[in-house]
Amino acid sequence: MAKYMLIMRGTDESLAKMMETPFEQMLETVGRFNEELIRAGVLVAAEGLDDPGQGVVVDLGGDVPVVTDGPYGETKELFGGFYVLDVASKEEAVEWAKRVPGGAGSKVEIRRVPTIDEFPQDNEWIVKERAWRERTGQV
Amino acid sequence: MSATGDGPPSPEAARRAVEAVWRIDSARIVAALARYTGDFELAEDVAQEALAEALVSWSRDGTPARPVGWLLATARRRAIDAFRRRSALDERYGMLAGGLAEGEANSGSTAPPERSDDLPWDPDRVDDDVLALTFIACHPVLAPEARVALTLRTVAGLSSEQIARAFLVTVPTVQARITRAKKAIAAAGVPFELPPPEERRERLGGVLSVLYVIFTEGSTATSGDRLLRTELAYEAIRLARMLTALLPGEPEVHGLLALFELTAARFPARTGPDGEAVLLEDQDRRLWDRSAIRRGQAALGRATAMGRGLGPYGLQAAIAACHASSPSVPETDWERIVLLYEALGHVAPSPIVELNRAVAVAMANGPQQALSIVDELVATDRLSGSHLLPSVRGELLTRLGRMAEARAELELAARLCRNLRERSVLLRKAAELG
């Protein structure tokens, strides 16, 4: 088994379309999909993000960090939320991604989530991270 | 290339894509086919034919846009073919019997109308269909190993190869087991439906014990490829999660899931660097999977909250939960574990439960009281031939300072023990007693 993150990547277009959808209907569509993941026993975690217009961007590229308010219209794709799934293969993650409710302009990126076991276990920072994960139940 | 269906078609990409879809939807596909044909054996056969066809077709043309629909449509065509062949046989039989009206046999009246719904199955029925499928795969007319194989094949969607690898048997053995099982279901005339209410509880017990066997097989670290075995335990967990969604009001289903999660939480700590088994008391508890423990505690909470008392699995889960929430062996709530073993002994009496109770009593109240339980087991001769009884007795005698007797018991345990590594541990303990 391996963990994969399904990253919801929308655009202004898909976001606008989502806003047009009645809220109840959206809750039902997404709810049904989430229920499928739970029933299949693969859902580990999921979060959806608030309106990008409320977001803030900190640009670290210059001498000092530059803070700008959202929306950041220059971005082609907007990160809207994620699922973490525990599945048997990348193909299974892809199959689930195909079933994510979405419309024109929305994409799902699939990335494997490495486990802490894949890092050097004698590194002091990895030891600290493992301790934090153990405390918070995230190993 | 990516093996995810976006690259050029290839046999390997097709195999992976088929496997992924099958893992997610096999139960619903076979269940929908079984409802449609009313014939479990045929449903499983045509589903496997569709799978084989998918491997060829997808590696040539790539993964179809709607893989589940593709599999279901293909299986349905195979089912219709089978019905036609049967009708032809019936017709011949009819002519012999002189009763069949002309044309009736070939009308194809058994074929369903083509459906254009998005969902290839009836969303209001599919849960019951998957449940019916699970009950059939675990049917009491089948031998235990046949139930396990059929459940892994039809409900979990594992291939014969995967099942064979997990159980250390050959692929033909698994295939023969599944074929025999399907024949037995057909021969017994088992209808594709949920068991009647009066049988429900007992039949559910049968399903849970199949999942338990799969989990136990997967969590036994003593033989076989450890990694593959663990995967098998996770299959059992996946099936148990599925079952809790299908039967949310059954406390023992949640109890079983809790037991699995809490046991699997210890997997990372139960083997040493060389693959040797590490006993509970020696495990590095920091390695326990905290997320699994929380999931197990939540499932146990749901089972308890139903207020109908805990069954055998729920009680075992409650014992596992005591260990899971304790930072060390001495800090464990042994009094509570003793009570839980007493309760377990009432609902599911067994000498192994008695022996475990003795161990818990020794931790809670000291070795003398525990020894009397063990001596009772020796006197009633209920665990003869097992190395566990003399091994526990030896430990208790050691703690009581009766060294000569302890040594004799540990040596007896070593003679009875079939696991080489465990045997050497027992012999070393015996030798240490001088």
Chai-1 contact restraints between the chains, C-beta under 6 A:
chainA,res_idxA,chainB,res_idxB,connection_type,confidence,min_distance_angstrom,max_distance_angstrom,comment,restraint_id
A,M1,B,Y234,contact,1.0,0.0,6.0,A-B,restraint_1
A,R39,B,M242,contact,1.0,0.0,6.0,A-B,restraint_2
A,R39,B,A245,contact,1.0,0.0,6.0,A-B,restraint_3
A,G41,B,R238,contact,1.0,0.0,6.0,A-B,restraint_4
A,G41,B,R241,contact,1.0,0.0,6.0,A-B,restraint_5
A,G41,B,M242,contact,1.0,0.0,6.0,A-B,restraint_6
A,A88,B,R23,contact,1.0,0.0,6.0,A-B,restraint_7
A,S89,B,A20,contact,1.0,0.0,6.0,A-B,restraint_8
A,E91,B,T4,contact,1.0,0.0,6.0,A-B,restraint_9
A,E91,B,R16,contact,1.0,0.0,6.0,A-B,restraint_10
A,E91,B,A17,contact,1.0,0.0,6.0,A-B,restraint_11
A,E91,B,A20,contact,1.0,0.0,6.0,A-B,restraint_12
A,E92,B,A20,contact,1.0,0.0,6.0,A-B,restraint_13
A,E92,B,R23,contact,1.0,0.0,6.0,A-B,restraint_14
A,V94,B,T4,contact,1.0,0.0,6.0,A-B,restraint_15
A,E95,B,A20,contact,1.0,0.0,6.0,A-B,restraint_16
A,E95,B,V21,contact,1.0,0.0,6.0,A-B,restraint_17
A,E95,B,I24,contact,1.0,0.0,6.0,A-B,restraint_18
A,E134,B,R286,contact,1.0,0.0,6.0,A-B,restraint_19
A,G137,B,R290,contact,1.0,0.0,6.0,A-B,restraint_20
A,G137,B,S291,contact,1.0,0.0,6.0,A-B,restraint_21
A,G137,B,R294,contact,1.0,0.0,6.0,A-B,restraint_22
A,V139,B,D289,contact,1.0,0.0,6.0,A-B,restraint_23
A,V139,B,R290,contact,1.0,0.0,6.0,A-B,restraint_24
